[in-house]
Amino acid sequence: MIYMVWVPLLVPFLAGPAGRRLVSCLPPRQSAWLLTLTAAGLAVSSTAALALLVVPGATHVHAVAALGELLTPLSTGSPDAVVAVAMAAAVLLLWCAAALARRLHMRGAQLRRARRLAACADGELVVLKDDSPDAYALPGRPGKVVVTSGMLRALSAAEREALFAHERAHLTGRHHRFLTVVELAGLCHPGLRTLREPLSYALERSADETAARAVGDRRLAARAVGRAALAARATRSPGAGRPGFALAATTGPVPRRVAALLSGGAPTRGRRRTSHVIAAALLACLLLSAAAALEAADDLHSGIESAQGESPRD
């Protein structure tokens, strides 16, 4: 356990660089799923590893040893070092729990305020009287497409339809859930925070492709995204009134997205090969992290049996 338990804590630092390469090669919808599942799995494994580091040090406390019916504390090294590591891991676990609770509370409050705003309008479209150009997808039951009067004036009728199709794609795809999972995973391990940017790009690219199919014109979709982004960025505080969890067509590397729309969006043969290699590497990281956590847990269980005076199982 002393070595395997560290693997889930180190592997997440490899996910960020791989994720940035992945979204350039793999289709956006597949990229979004793979990044989200990888983030969730690595977060669970790293959190489990922290919990496993707490247990050996906790057995040096007489009350814990008595509760577990241990004859001796788990011997995994110097007692002082084991207790120090356990205390550090416990502090990190408590910090993660507090951060998760705080983020979920904040997200719930934002969503309730946004739903109250959307409740005042009938239908799917909510038009805000605001000269600052903005448009975003507001998840809920039902979801809403929110657009300001400033954005409506900045686009032609055809471009508006493309923009609305983009935001509808965020709603029907439940894209806010993908972002929420990765944000929460980033609170569990700092190495996973770097996955938010490539995931956001993949989700926007997925909505771009859906909008292009909906209007039947990739150039129109590219023009709508580009003009909406230029209009939004011309204001002093773009997206100031937008909830933090809302996805918008004007965010992310817009020139890169526009270029992908104009190029047809299909990856080259070389990129497909690269995407398969990177996807396999991410899955390998996920499996390695999970296997290491399980192996460490199994070793810990055997150590507890030995400390209880039982014969460890094979």
Number of C-alpha atoms within 10 A of each C-alpha: 20 12 8 19 26 18 20 28 22 14 19 28 16 15 23 21 13 19 25 20 15 29 24 20 22 23 19 25 18 16 24 27 15 19 29 23 18 25 31 21 21 30 28 18 28 25 22 21 26 23 18 21 26 22 21 23 25 19 24 19 12 13 11 15 18 12 9 14 14 19 13 16 22 23 16 14 11 9 15 11 12 21 21 14 17 22 17 13 21 20 14 17 18 11 14 19 14 13 15 18 13 12 16 14 12 13 15 12 12 16 19 13 12 18 18 10 13 23 13 9 13 9 12 13 16 19 16 18 10 13 13 23 25 29 30 27 29 28 23 14 7 12 19 24 24 22 24 18 16 19 23 18 13 18 19 13 11 12 21 20 18 28 32 20 23 30 29 24 22 27 23 12 15 16 23 18 13 21 22 17 16 26 21 21 28 23 19 26 21 13 21 27 20 20 25 24 16 24 27 23 23 27 28 29 27 23 28 31 25 21 27 21 14 16 17 12 14 24 17 20 29 26 18 28 28 18 17 26 24 15 19 22 17 11 14 9 10 17 20 11 10 18 16 12 18 22 25 25 26 25 18 17 13 20 13 12 22 21 13 19 23 15 12 11 17 13 16 10 10 9 15 17 14 17 22 14 14 21 22 12 15 25 18 13 21 24 17 18 28 21 16 21 27 18 15 23 20 13 17 21 15 17 21 24 18 19 21 18 13 11 11 14 8 4
